[in-house]
Each structure stands twice: as C-alpha cells, then as structure tokens.
C-alpha cells in the first residue's frame, strides 16, 4: 500500500487543481524533463529519506516514463502529468519542501493522485 493513501486531497483541492490543469501549457514539458533529474537526484542523495519520499520518487518516475514513452496519451492526461510534475518541482508550494519530514507530503499526494488516475484509466501504461 502506498503511504500517500493515508492522506487525501479535499474535493475543493481537486476542483482548484483541475482548474489549474486546464490552464497548463504543454510547451513546459521539455523544461520539466530537463529539471526533474536534479530534484530526484537531490532527494536520492539524502540519508534520511522516508517512505513517503520513496513513494514520491517512484510515482514521479512513472509519470516521466509515461510522458517520454507513451505516444498515445491524450492532451488532458499530458496536462495532468505536467501539472503534477510542476507541483513536484515547486519548492514553495502549499507545504514548503524545506520543512523536514513533511515538506514533500503535499507533492506526494498530488503526484499520487495523478498516478492513481492513470492506473485506473490506463493501467497498460505501467505494464511492461
């Protein structure tokens, strides 16, 4: 069971995020792909990584895989992925990443929300 399953987005959060997703410009994707490895590497270098952060790394990696390898994804799904990866890269989001132990909790919940959506609607994207 993913540790983020203990935490949930509120319906209000989902509505707000879906509005933001609709506004995503997909031209941001190359920027995301260039910048994600640095943040992931910084996380992996930490000696005190917790299980939520481990799950976050796995989920971000899944989303990168879908963006880079699945040519048939819809624009809507690409926007969802781009939104969640942008959220992950943002240091000063709802819970600033610099707060020990919980700084990446919101990132993990947002990213996992999109991974769950993909797994529910397109499980074949993760089968290989």
C-alpha contacts under 8 A as a table, 3 or more apart, distances in Angstrom:
res1	aa1	res2	aa2	distance
1	X	5	X	7.32
2	X	5	X	5.64
2	X	52	X	7.94
2	X	55	X	6.67
3	X	6	X	6.01
3	X	51	X	6.90
3	X	52	X	5.68
3	X	55	X	7.17
4	X	7	X	5.35
4	X	8	X	7.58
4	X	52	X	6.46
4	X	55	X	7.77
4	X	105	X	7.79
4	X	108	X	6.52
4	X	109	X	5.71
4	X	112	X	7.14
5	X	8	X	6.87
5	X	109	X	7.98
7	X	109	X	6.78
8	X	109	X	6.64
9	X	12	X	7.96
9	X	13	X	5.82
9	X	14	X	6.41
9	X	109	X	7.08
9	X	110	X	7.54
10	X	13	X	5.03
10	X	14	X	6.33
11	X	14	X	5.07
11	X	15	X	6.24
12	X	15	X	5.17
12	X	16	X	6.17
13	X	16	X	5.08
13	X	17	X	5.97
14	X	17	X	5.06
14	X	18	X	5.91
15	X	18	X	5.14
15	X	19	X	6.29
16	X	19	X	5.24
16	X	20	X	6.46
17	X	20	X	4.93
17	X	21	X	6.04
18	X	21	X	4.86
18	X	22	X	6.29
19	X	22	X	5.29
19	X	23	X	6.82
20	X	23	X	5.24
20	X	24	X	6.62
20	X	83	X	7.64
21	X	24	X	5.26
21	X	79	X	5.83
21	X	80	X	5.78
21	X	83	X	5.81
22	X	76	X	7.77
22	X	79	X	7.14
24	X	79	X	5.81
24	X	82	X	7.34
24	X	83	X	6.70
25	X	28	X	6.08
25	X	79	X	7.50
26	X	29	X	5.74
26	X	78	X	7.32
26	X	79	X	6.44
26	X	82	X	7.19
27	X	30	X	6.91
28	X	31	X	5.36
28	X	32	X	6.37
28	X	82	X	7.53
29	X	32	X	5.00
29	X	33	X	6.18
29	X	82	X	6.39
30	X	33	X	5.09
30	X	34	X	6.19
31	X	34	X	5.18
31	X	35	X	6.24
32	X	35	X	5.21
32	X	36	X	5.84
32	X	82	X	7.59
32	X	85	X	6.98
32	X	86	X	6.92
33	X	36	X	5.59
33	X	37	X	7.48
33	X	64	X	7.44
34	X	37	X	6.90
35	X	38	X	5.85
35	X	39	X	7.01
35	X	89	X	7.83
36	X	39	X	5.40
36	X	40	X	6.15
36	X	85	X	7.92
36	X	89	X	6.99
37	X	40	X	5.06
37	X	41	X	5.91
38	X	41	X	5.12
38	X	42	X	6.13
39	X	42	X	5.12
39	X	43	X	6.28
39	X	89	X	7.09
40	X	43	X	5.12
40	X	44	X	6.17
40	X	57	X	6.77
41	X	44	X	5.00
41	X	45	X	6.13
42	X	45	X	5.24
42	X	46	X	6.75
43	X	46	X	5.54
43	X	49	X	7.28
43	X	53	X	7.92
44	X	47	X	7.94
44	X	49	X	7.39
46	X	49	X	5.89
49	X	53	X	6.17
49	X	54	X	6.87
50	X	53	X	5.34
50	X	54	X	6.27
50	X	101	X	7.55
51	X	54	X	4.90
51	X	55	X	6.19
52	X	55	X	5.11
52	X	56	X	6.14
52	X	104	X	7.99
52	X	105	X	6.95
52	X	108	X	6.86
53	X	56	X	4.84
53	X	57	X	6.20
53	X	104	X	6.83
53	X	105	X	7.72
53	X	108	X	7.11
54	X	57	X	5.20
54	X	58	X	6.40
55	X	58	X	5.11
55	X	59	X	6.12
55	X	108	X	7.35
56	X	59	X	5.07
56	X	60	X	6.04
56	X	107	X	7.52
56	X	108	X	4.93
56	X	111	X	7.13
56	X	112	X	7.37
57	X	60	X	5.20
57	X	61	X	6.11
58	X	61	X	5.12
58	X	62	X	6.29
59	X	62	X	5.03
59	X	63	X	6.35
59	X	111	X	6.65
59	X	112	X	6.34
59	X	115	X	6.57
60	X	63	X	5.12
60	X	64	X	6.22
60	X	85	X	7.11
60	X	111	X	6.86
61	X	64	X	5.11
61	X	65	X	6.17
62	X	65	X	5.05
62	X	66	X	6.37
62	X	115	X	7.66
62	X	126	X	7.36
63	X	66	X	5.12
63	X	67	X	6.26
63	X	81	X	6.38
63	X	85	X	7.99
63	X	115	X	7.10
64	X	67	X	5.13
64	X	68	X	6.07
65	X	68	X	5.26
65	X	69	X	5.70
65	X	70	X	7.63
66	X	69	X	5.37
66	X	70	X	5.18
66	X	125	X	6.60
66	X	126	X	7.87
67	X	70	X	6.19
67	X	71	X	7.81
67	X	73	X	7.96
67	X	78	X	7.03
67	X	81	X	7.67
68	X	71	X	7.77
70	X	73	X	6.22
70	X	125	X	7.11
73	X	77	X	6.29
73	X	78	X	6.54
74	X	77	X	5.22
74	X	78	X	6.18
75	X	78	X	5.00
75	X	79	X	6.12
76	X	79	X	5.14
76	X	80	X	6.34
77	X	80	X	4.98
77	X	81	X	6.22
78	X	81	X	5.15
78	X	82	X	6.03
79	X	82	X	4.98
79	X	83	X	5.97
80	X	83	X	5.13
80	X	84	X	6.28
80	X	114	X	6.62
81	X	84	X	5.23
81	X	85	X	6.14
81	X	114	X	6.69
82	X	85	X	5.19
82	X	86	X	5.98
83	X	86	X	5.09
83	X	87	X	6.13
84	X	87	X	4.98
84	X	88	X	6.20
84	X	107	X	7.81
84	X	110	X	6.14
84	X	111	X	5.16
84	X	114	X	7.03
85	X	88	X	4.92
85	X	89	X	6.23
85	X	111	X	7.13
86	X	89	X	5.11
86	X	90	X	6.22
87	X	90	X	5.21
87	X	93	X	7.07
87	X	107	X	6.43
87	X	110	X	7.68
88	X	91	X	7.62
88	X	107	X	5.22
88	X	108	X	7.86
88	X	111	X	7.38
90	X	93	X	5.90
91	X	96	X	5.84
91	X	97	X	5.23
91	X	98	X	7.44
92	X	95	X	6.93
92	X	96	X	4.49
92	X	97	X	6.45
93	X	96	X	5.41
93	X	97	X	7.48
94	X	106	X	6.97
95	X	99	X	7.47
95	X	102	X	7.52
95	X	103	X	5.41
95	X	104	X	7.21
95	X	105	X	7.56
95	X	106	X	6.30
96	X	99	X	5.98
96	X	103	X	5.30
96	X	104	X	7.59
97	X	100	X	7.76
97	X	102	X	7.66
97	X	103	X	3.89
97	X	104	X	5.34
98	X	103	X	5.71
99	X	102	X	6.05
99	X	103	X	4.54
100	X	103	X	5.94
101	X	104	X	7.54
102	X	105	X	5.14
102	X	106	X	7.96
103	X	106	X	7.21
104	X	107	X	5.05
104	X	108	X	6.10
105	X	108	X	5.08
105	X	109	X	6.28
106	X	109	X	5.10
106	X	110	X	6.15
107	X	110	X	5.25
107	X	111	X	6.02
108	X	111	X	5.25
108	X	112	X	5.87
109	X	112	X	5.15
109	X	113	X	6.04
110	X	113	X	5.13
110	X	114	X	6.73
111	X	114	X	5.38
111	X	115	X	6.35
112	X	115	X	4.82
112	X	116	X	5.92
113	X	116	X	5.21
113	X	117	X	6.28
114	X	117	X	4.94
114	X	118	X	6.29
115	X	118	X	5.12
115	X	119	X	6.09
116	X	119	X	5.00
116	X	120	X	6.02
117	X	120	X	5.18
117	X	121	X	6.15
118	X	121	X	5.18
118	X	122	X	5.11
118	X	123	X	6.47
118	X	125	X	7.73
119	X	122	X	5.37
119	X	123	X	4.36
119	X	124	X	7.90
119	X	125	X	7.76
119	X	126	X	7.47
120	X	123	X	6.21
122	X	125	X	5.80
123	X	126	X	5.75
123	X	127	X	6.77
124	X	127	X	5.00
125	X	128	X	7.97
